[in-house]
Amino acid sequence: MIMNLILIVATELDTILNKTVACFFLLLFWCLQYFLYLCNNKTRPTQNMMTNTPSLDIVEFVETQILPRYAAFDKAHNLQHAQKVIGSSLKLARQLGADIDMAYVIAAYHDLGLEGPRAVHHLTSGKILIQDARLKKWFSAEQLKMMKEAVEDHRASASRAPRSIYGKIVAEADRDISPETVIRRTIQYGLSNYPELDKEGHWQRFMQHMDEKYSTNGYIRLWLPGSENERQLNELRALIDKPDEMRPHFDRIFDEQTITFAQVNE
């Protein structure tokens, strides 16, 4: 309505005033038109970009359909672990400017492959994600491919760097390398999967795992330099290098977990 009025006024002025004034109104008309065009066609921020949190419908889907599946896994990979990886992934995604929804879903799916063989669980997790047609509601085919690759790349034993920032995010988030947490999770895994071992047998298995994965020559890799994980890994390596200092930590946590496992199995 306003645009039409300005155009009519400008046209009439052309007959009663000089052409300079008429040109001014015509220029104003086209500037306003262009401004309205920009307003109507600019990219609007999505909810997760504005609030820096995952979309509510995605959160509802993940919490009701995906996270409950972690209840079937061992204590080192249970719901608490999945929630920790999600929280760390979101923190890193915010710091790095990555897509919050993508980082959230990648973290939620990263260990679902433990429903099958552990050795290839990262590959199985990627297949579960890419084959879940429900995710097409929120993500493009290109995004889903990148998310699948990120899940595949999260495993600590991977010899190459993750293929995208999302792989680096979930890989870093999955590595809670605080000595207390690593020691506890390793003992929990041993008690769940090697019940035939006595305490000394668990100690030997524990130290072998520490050396193979976390020592200076271990296979674990960190992909975000200067992270908190890097500092904690150095602390853990100092303990690995001195078994006499590691042993008291092992004994305390092993005794705690033995009591917990006994209570659960009563």
Summary of the structure (lengths in Angstrom):
residues: 266
radius of gyration: 28.2
end to end distance: 79.0
largest distance: 104.6
contacts: 778
relative contact order: 0.07
helix: 75%
strand: 0%
